Amino acid sequence: MEIIEFRRFIRHPLCLPLSFKIVSGEGNKGALSAERAETINVGLGGLLFSSITAVEADCSIMINMPFEDKVFNVRAKVVRCVKNPQTNLNDIAVSFTRLQEAFKVKMIEQVYLIAEYRDLLILQSGKDISLEEASRRWIKRYSARFSQLYW
């Protein structure tokens, strides 16, 4: 079986919580209230997540990505939806409709990575470290590499 690669951008494995709702498209518009899911991978052009519900290609969806007390809203277009025989879920690939949507998701990704880095620092040091302090350390240590990897 030959795998055909459609991606224009590299995607990075990352598990982020999200919810989504169909906002336009034939067949299942409005048929779905916000459904919870998790990303499988994220890239500059889009992301992949799994869902119980199948969603038709070309539908527009609104993705809500929470972090602490904030929720980031991202509009995307469904590129494909394929039933995954291993998980019995639908793997939904979406592309971002605007560059600012892609930038928003990359910022969310970086904030999640900083939060994980903070947890690691707390575990290593045994001291409470603020997210702001962890951010300063993260930027000093990883910002050059992050920009090379993701842009």
Secondary structure as UniProt FT lines:
FT   STRAND          11..13
FT   STRAND          17..24
FT   TURN            26..30
FT   STRAND          35..43
FT   STRAND          46..51
FT   TURN            57..58
FT   STRAND          60..67
FT   TURN            68..69
FT   STRAND          70..84
FT   TURN            85..88
FT   STRAND          89..96
FT   HELIX           99..125
FT   HELIX           131..150
//
